[in-house]
Amino acid sequence: MFMNARTTRRPNTKPVIAIIAMMIILFDFIVTSLLLFDFMSRQMYHHKGAKTTVSLKIRQSVGVCIIMNNQEKNTYVRTQLLTTLLDMMKKEDFNSISISSLVAEAKVGRASFYRNYSTKEDILRDEAERLNKELELIRKDDNPYDVRLKLIRTLDFYKAHEDFYSTLFKSGQTEIIQDSIVNEEAISKDNSVVRAYISSAFSYLIYGWIIEWIKRGMKETSDEIIAMFESTKDR
């Protein structure tokens, strides 16, 4: 007589894990898409009630709104993260802000965060770079040798974006401000040694002015700051 030997097999859990992972990704996509749709719907009307053109496009298909562009969704996610992070930085210590608390407050998925950034500092650097490009566009037709005009343009621009730069300063993120002003790569590529030294000195001068200006509440206008140094020079 032969006895039937029963062998115990371990259940294959890989398909289950893969399904759960896909469900998490799908859930994140749906939540972010719904939030984006809500955001765009709110932007469809101006504060006076008039309709305005929204850069984030919605296509209508058989009465259903379909968000078609991933880039538009990423723009929404980046805007939400930046606005929320700056708001949290005004209330909490920067180092105590976790990615989990940030995405929860911003109402975006954790996966959406990591699709755009690696750290919360990257959010601030991304905005600083965007503002730098905006400033370069303002100064593109200026005389490059007009130092006074360059100072006025820079100081006026920082004043116009006082909330962002002041929040960076108060949170100890002065390195981001320094990197925005002092372009080490551009200075090192300067053909002339003399010009490289002058560019470096000028960049750090502006950085020092702006940091002290922010520290004192940015009360003076750009003209007043320059007038102070011009009067000191004439003494």
Solvent accessible surface area in square Angstrom, and as a share of the most:
residue,aa,sasa,rsa
1,M,225,1.01
2,F,199,0.83
3,M,179,0.80
4,N,145,0.74
5,A,95,0.74
6,R,234,0.85
7,T,113,0.65
8,T,139,0.81
9,R,214,0.78
10,R,225,0.82
11,P,114,0.71
12,N,110,0.56
13,T,76,0.44
14,K,158,0.67
15,P,68,0.43
16,V,85,0.49
17,I,109,0.55
18,A,51,0.39
19,I,99,0.50
20,I,89,0.45
21,A,46,0.36
22,M,134,0.60
23,M,122,0.54
24,I,110,0.56
25,I,111,0.56
26,L,105,0.52
27,F,137,0.57
28,D,14,0.07
29,F,93,0.39
30,I,81,0.41
31,V,49,0.28
32,T,0,0.00
33,S,17,0.11
34,L,113,0.56
35,L,40,0.20
36,L,0,0.00
37,F,75,0.31
38,D,62,0.32
39,F,51,0.21
40,M,1,0.00
41,S,44,0.28
42,R,172,0.63
43,Q,80,0.36
44,M,79,0.35
45,Y,127,0.48
46,H,78,0.35
47,H,156,0.70
48,K,165,0.70
49,G,48,0.46
50,A,59,0.46
51,K,156,0.66
52,T,59,0.34
53,T,119,0.69
54,V,21,0.12
55,S,96,0.62
56,L,16,0.08
57,K,120,0.51
58,I,48,0.24
59,R,145,0.53
60,Q,127,0.56
61,S,46,0.30
62,V,149,0.86
63,G,74,0.71
64,V,91,0.52
65,C,50,0.30
66,I,73,0.37
67,I,39,0.20
68,M,105,0.47
69,N,62,0.32
70,N,103,0.53
71,Q,133,0.59
72,E,27,0.12
73,K,11,0.05
74,N,42,0.22
75,T,66,0.39
76,Y,6,0.02
77,V,1,0.00
78,R,84,0.31
79,T,61,0.35
80,Q,44,0.19
81,L,0,0.00
82,L,32,0.16
83,T,85,0.49
84,T,17,0.10
85,L,0,0.00
86,L,22,0.11
87,D,60,0.31
88,M,13,0.06
89,M,11,0.05
90,K,116,0.49
91,K,151,0.64
92,E,77,0.35
93,D,93,0.48
94,F,7,0.03
95,N,128,0.66
96,S,73,0.47
97,I,3,0.01
98,S,55,0.35
99,I,29,0.15
100,S,62,0.40
101,S,46,0.30
102,L,0,0.00
103,V,13,0.07
104,A,73,0.57
105,E,104,0.47
106,A,1,0.01
107,K,130,0.55
108,V,10,0.06
109,G,15,0.15
110,R,118,0.43
111,A,47,0.37
112,S,1,0.00
113,F,0,0.00
114,Y,106,0.40
115,R,123,0.45
116,N,23,0.12
117,Y,16,0.06
118,S,81,0.52
119,T,59,0.34
120,K,27,0.11
121,E,48,0.22
122,D,40,0.21
123,I,2,0.01
124,L,0,0.00
125,R,102,0.37
126,D,53,0.28
127,E,22,0.10
128,A,4,0.03
129,E,104,0.47
130,R,121,0.44
131,L,1,0.00
132,N,35,0.18
133,K,141,0.60
134,E,62,0.28
135,L,9,0.05
136,E,103,0.46
137,L,117,0.58
138,I,81,0.41
139,R,58,0.21
140,K,133,0.56
141,D,124,0.64
142,D,29,0.15
143,N,87,0.45
144,P,112,0.70
145,Y,166,0.63
146,D,53,0.27
147,V,78,0.45
148,R,104,0.38
149,L,53,0.26
150,K,74,0.31
151,L,12,0.06
152,I,31,0.16
153,R,85,0.31
154,T,5,0.03
155,L,0,0.00
156,D,70,0.36
157,F,12,0.05
158,Y,3,0.01
159,K,83,0.35
160,A,79,0.61
161,H,48,0.21
162,E,56,0.25
163,D,80,0.42
164,F,13,0.06
165,Y,1,0.00
166,S,17,0.11
167,T,8,0.04
168,L,0,0.00
169,F,47,0.20
170,K,166,0.70
171,S,24,0.16
172,G,57,0.55
173,Q,29,0.13
174,T,40,0.23
175,E,118,0.53
176,I,7,0.03
177,I,0,0.00
178,Q,55,0.25
179,D,84,0.43
180,S,18,0.12
181,I,26,0.13
182,V,6,0.03
183,N,83,0.43
184,E,96,0.43
185,E,111,0.50
186,A,55,0.43
187,I,21,0.11
188,S,89,0.57
189,K,142,0.60
190,D,38,0.20
191,N,158,0.81
192,S,40,0.26
193,V,106,0.61
194,V,100,0.58
195,R,128,0.47
196,A,23,0.18
197,Y,156,0.59
198,I,107,0.54
199,S,36,0.23
200,S,30,0.19
201,A,67,0.52
202,F,36,0.15
203,S,17,0.11
204,Y,90,0.34
205,L,80,0.40
206,I,7,0.04
207,Y,40,0.15
208,G,36,0.34
209,W,37,0.13
210,I,0,0.00
211,I,25,0.13
212,E,68,0.30
213,W,10,0.03
214,I,9,0.05
215,K,119,0.51
216,R,154,0.56
217,G,39,0.37
218,M,0,0.00
219,K,168,0.71
220,E,52,0.23
221,T,77,0.45
222,S,6,0.04
223,D,78,0.40
224,E,90,0.40
225,I,10,0.05
226,I,7,0.04
227,A,51,0.39
228,M,96,0.43
229,F,95,0.40
230,E,63,0.28
231,S,51,0.33
232,T,83,0.48
233,K,152,0.64
234,D,113,0.59
235,R,233,0.85
